[in-house]
Amino acid sequence: GLAPQSSAAAPLVADFTEALLSGDDSAPGAFVRSLLRNGVTPATLLEDVFTPAARELGQRWVTDDCSFYEVTIGTGHIQRLVRAISPLFLANSAMHGSMGRMLLTCAPGEQHSLGTMIIAEYFIRDGWDVHLMTTYGADILLDMVRQADYHCLGVSVSCDQYVSGLRKDIRRVRQVSRNPDIKVLVGGHLFCTNH
């Protein structure tokens, strides 16, 4: 793929971001189809186009260069495109479930599920049976790990305010999990920027 900071990726991200903000619901899909026709791989789209474009939308909202509505619509387009290119991305994947079962989710209160959705694609491609929840309530999470034998729980966190509740939830997951050796992965924007 292209490195996100590379001069080759920057124009793609800029053009895709403009398509997302154009107000034309067909523009993002048409842009992605043209990239695929020109040899851009699904992995490059996920890593070097979709992810930085989502960051760019968020940054434009912070700087008041676009509205929350525009960010929400743009992110929705990206999520639909992730689902649309998923079969292409997974075409050469390992045998489904061969690596084990994983539960991926965002911490309660999180609004940013796109990264978790993209990470799920990579785990599925690598042979994991992934169950994806956009967010969870503690009771639902505990019920899920009691009922199914998950090898791994992955949780995305973007803000400090969710960390203390997450610590408590992880302790409880380890106490009640059907799999006493469940592994817990924690990631997200908070860990990329502060740790």
WOFEN-V849173 format. One record per residue. N is the residue number from 1. RES is the residue in one letter. SS is DSSP state (2 for helix, 1 for strand, 0 for the rest). PHI is phi in radians with two decimals (* if undefined). PSI is psi as a letter, one per 40 degrees, with the letter a starting at -180 (999 if undefined). Layout:
n=<N;N>
res=<RES;RES>
ss=<SS;SS>
phi=<PHI;PHI>
psi=<PSI;PSI>
This chain:
n=<1;2;3;4;5;6;7;8;9;10;11;12;13;14;15;16;17;18;19;20;21;22;23;24;25;26;27;28;29;30;31;32;33;34;35;36;37;38;39;40;41;42;43;44;45;46;47;48;49;50;51;52;53;54;55;56;57;58;59;60;61;62;63;64;65;66;67;68;69;70;71;72;73;74;75;76;77;78;79;80;81;82;83;84;85;86;87;88;89;90;91;92;93;94;95;96;97;98;99;100;101;102;103;104;105;106;107;108;109;110;111;112;113;114;115;116;117;118;119;120;121;122;123;124;125;126;127;128;129;130;131;132;133;134;135;136;137;138;139;140;141;142;143;144;145;146;147;148;149;150;151;152;153;154;155;156;157;158;159;160;161;162;163;164;165;166;167;168;169;170;171;172;173;174;175;176;177;178;179;180;181;182;183;184;185;186;187;188;189;190;191;192;193;194;195>
res=<G;L;A;P;Q;S;S;A;A;A;P;L;V;A;D;F;T;E;A;L;L;S;G;D;D;S;A;P;G;A;F;V;R;S;L;L;R;N;G;V;T;P;A;T;L;L;E;D;V;F;T;P;A;A;R;E;L;G;Q;R;W;V;T;D;D;C;S;F;Y;E;V;T;I;G;T;G;H;I;Q;R;L;V;R;A;I;S;P;L;F;L;A;N;S;A;M;H;G;S;M;G;R;M;L;L;T;C;A;P;G;E;Q;H;S;L;G;T;M;I;I;A;E;Y;F;I;R;D;G;W;D;V;H;L;M;T;T;Y;G;A;D;I;L;L;D;M;V;R;Q;A;D;Y;H;C;L;G;V;S;V;S;C;D;Q;Y;V;S;G;L;R;K;D;I;R;R;V;R;Q;V;S;R;N;P;D;I;K;V;L;V;G;G;H;L;F;C;T;N;H>
ss=<0;0;0;0;0;0;2;2;2;2;2;2;2;2;2;2;2;2;2;2;2;0;0;0;0;0;2;2;2;2;2;2;2;2;2;2;2;0;0;0;0;2;2;2;2;2;2;2;2;2;2;2;2;2;2;2;2;2;2;2;2;2;0;0;0;0;0;2;2;2;2;2;2;2;2;2;2;2;2;2;2;2;2;2;2;2;2;2;2;0;0;0;0;0;0;0;0;0;0;1;1;1;1;1;1;1;0;0;0;0;0;0;0;2;2;2;2;2;2;2;2;2;2;2;2;0;0;1;1;1;1;1;0;0;0;0;0;2;2;2;2;2;2;2;2;2;2;0;0;0;0;1;1;1;1;1;0;0;0;2;2;2;2;2;2;2;2;2;2;2;2;2;2;2;2;2;0;0;0;0;0;0;1;1;1;1;1;0;2;2;2;2;2;2;0>
phi=<*;-1.52;-1.20;-0.98;-1.53;-1.17;-1.16;-1.24;-1.40;-0.97;-1.14;-1.12;-1.11;-1.09;-1.18;-1.17;-1.06;-1.12;-1.10;-1.11;-1.67;-1.24;1.49;-1.71;-1.09;-1.57;-1.10;-1.07;-1.12;-1.10;-1.10;-1.14;-1.06;-1.18;-1.12;-1.07;-1.08;-1.62;1.64;-1.23;-1.42;-1.00;-1.10;-1.11;-1.05;-1.09;-1.46;-1.85;-2.10;-1.10;-1.11;-1.15;-1.17;-1.10;-1.08;-1.09;-1.04;-1.07;-1.14;-1.15;-1.19;-1.06;-1.51;1.13;-1.62;-2.69;-1.51;-1.03;-1.03;-1.10;-1.12;-1.11;-1.11;-1.07;-1.14;-1.06;-1.07;-1.09;-1.06;-1.12;-1.23;-1.04;-1.12;-1.17;-1.57;-0.90;-1.04;-1.21;-1.12;-1.56;-0.95;-1.95;-1.41;-1.21;-1.06;-0.96;1.46;-1.17;-1.62;2.19;-1.93;-2.26;-1.94;-1.99;-2.75;-1.85;-1.04;-0.96;1.62;-1.12;-1.91;-1.87;-1.82;-1.06;-1.05;-1.13;-1.08;-1.23;-1.04;-1.00;-1.03;-1.18;-1.15;-1.08;-1.02;-1.51;1.79;-1.49;-1.56;-1.77;-1.88;-1.94;-2.08;-1.16;-2.75;-2.50;-1.74;-0.96;-1.14;-1.15;-1.04;-1.13;-1.06;-1.12;-1.32;-1.29;-1.49;-2.15;-1.53;-1.53;-1.45;-2.62;-2.06;-2.05;-2.23;-1.74;-2.35;-2.00;-2.27;-0.95;-1.08;-1.66;-1.19;-1.12;-1.15;-1.15;-1.00;-1.09;-1.10;-1.13;-1.03;-1.18;-1.02;-1.14;-1.28;-1.88;-1.03;-1.05;-1.76;-1.16;-1.81;-0.96;-1.69;-2.12;-1.90;-2.17;-2.68;2.14;-0.97;-0.98;-1.40;-1.29;-1.77;-1.94;-2.27>
psi=<i;i;h;d;e;i;d;d;d;d;d;d;d;d;d;d;d;d;d;d;e;d;e;h;d;e;d;d;d;d;d;d;d;d;d;d;d;e;e;h;i;d;d;d;d;d;d;e;d;d;d;d;d;d;d;d;d;d;d;d;d;d;e;f;e;i;i;d;d;d;d;d;d;d;d;d;d;d;d;d;d;d;d;d;e;d;d;d;d;e;d;f;i;i;h;h;e;d;e;a;h;i;h;h;i;i;i;h;e;i;e;g;e;d;d;d;d;d;d;d;d;d;d;d;d;e;e;i;h;h;h;h;h;d;i;i;i;d;d;d;d;d;d;d;e;d;d;i;g;h;d;i;h;h;h;h;h;e;i;d;e;e;d;d;d;d;d;d;d;d;d;d;d;d;d;e;h;d;h;e;f;h;i;h;h;h;a;a;d;d;d;d;d;e;999>
